[in-house]
Amino acid sequence: MKQTADASEALAYGFAQHLGAMAQGAGCSEPQRILLEDAAFATSMAASSGHVCLHLASLSEKHGSDYPALKAALQASGMVSSISAADRPLVLDDDHRLYLNRYFDYERRLAKRLLEPYQGTHQAIDARLQACFEAVFQGNQALLDGQIDWQRIAAALAVNQAFTVISGGPGTGKTTSILQLIRCAKHDNPTCRIQLAAPTGKAAARMLEALRLAANRSGVAHRIELPTESFTIHRLLGATSQADRFRHDRENPLAVDLLIIDEASMLDLALAVHLVEAVPNSARIVFLGDKDQLAAVEAGAVFAELSANPLLSAACINRLSMITPVAAAALQAIRTDAQGLAETPLTDTAQGLAETPPTDTAQGLSDRVVWLRHNFRFSKQSAIDLLVAQLKRGDADAAIDLLQSGNHDDLVWIKDDAPHLGQQAWRAVLEGMQAYINQAAEPGDDPAALFDALSRYRVLCAEREGPRGVKAINQALGQALDQALGQASAYARGLNLAEAVAQAIRPGFNPGGAVWQANWRRDLASRRNKGQALMVLQNDNVLGRFNGDIGILIPDPRGRPVVYFPHSEGGHEGIALSRLPVHEPAFALTVHKAQGSEFDRISLILPAKRSPVLNQALIYTAISRAKRAVTIIAGESVLREAISTATRRYSGLRSRFAELMREEAQSHPTSLPAS
């Protein structure tokens, strides 16, 4: 679990003091000890902020920018090793990145596992496989109008190699790609053991639901045996009471032939290592996600790094041309046109700090990365699609102009920079909730109807605390629900919800103020009305409920509160509220918690003042949760800065690939794949 700022600082301070004392005891000089303690503290704090490493440039203000001298002084302390040894508490690589030892080890292990040779059976692209692809993707060309079918390319790569990364934004057909991959894998091997997993329970459930819907829409549900269950990664690996220990690992691998991981952008470095090491070399791994979404809460931006270079070798293009109607020349043109692949990532892994860019990394990851480039959901004239393009360019002026134009039904901006939301903002939020609260006021106890209504609209917040954070918004919406349910007779007379809760948005309404905060736990404990949405915050293997799961409270006939959750095999299961793990209201979610979810419409509430959590990736992740419409509630200066700020995660994973590739080339000069 991520440390709080105070806890992280205390841990970093203790770590630095411990290393300093050890180095001093071993005879290092006083300047070396001071440098070591500063470096250890900064590296530990960087890890708590999501960085895998720290560049020595971060120490230059106090200790200068003579990197060779800094490197020599750190290594003279006895607590810092080079990558060739990597046997000290800190490791310094050739590009002046400083690591906690375990994070360097994680990077090295991840790169090593993903470069290991595939020991499965390679299926030649014969007439039978060509016929399978033709049948599976026969409808795509009409939609693509002669463009390259990247879904088909993705499936072709993933069906017969050890590791594939598929990145695409909302509406680019990631689910369809996976459905077609499963069809091709089953065609190739009817007994293929397929497992589906995602970092959170919510994302795992959504993955399975989306696959079923896609199979039904395409009319193949009766012809394909889909997996009947999806797992959280922790559940798949068999989490134990010991942190970072799982039942499945290299010695006890998973019984799987094809492992598909959805929402892989949420994978932190440590979990990614444990996952891939638990997969046998005879199996295939597919990471599916969106490279531009928020990176993991914990250290690492694994998916963003792995998906950075979608390069195809000449040999691969020749093979692909056998199963796609697009000529090899078109694929070759994209391969050789650097501008065709150029795109500013929303998560910058700071590889540019390397003095020797890992140019040979592309060889290790070539033929493994596909970007889905065609959007089937939004037209090029969609305001949401236009805003996404401006976010990717970091063009705040164009984005603000678009939002100010007010000419789009699917994109609304409510300018609100007061500490507490104004009446216009509250009215928009409550009107968004109207369908759900109306459904909760209806007689009956059908969870399906409530879940359907809940999926139509959600409030997303950048922060948890404060009057514009998740806690305050949830409390206000809980009050609105209680008030509405207490006015059933008014509803029967046709009273509009906005009028029924008018007093909740009267001048001076102050959710998040001192009184609200003091009553937070008491109010939550007292709410037992039908319709309360709750999110589980703690894994419970016995109950089968996991962090991120969302349920809806419906009292049983005797009035006892029962929380219902979607069941993996359809329907819903109820759990007594008293048995539920730690939980909180879920009418509003943080953007991080909303990853893996989709809603018809969302309202995004940003804080009144600038915040370190605000950046392009957060705005992108929020608006990409919406299938139809977005309302942004924010002041201009805060929104402008967020759009202009790229996410930065310090990392060196691509350098680890390059190092291993060079080692392999030296050991086996003819073993590298042709490019």
Summary of the structure (lengths in Angstrom):
residues: 675
radius of gyration: 26.1
end to end distance: 41.5
largest distance: 84.0
contacts: 2259
relative contact order: 0.12
helix: 45%
strand: 15%
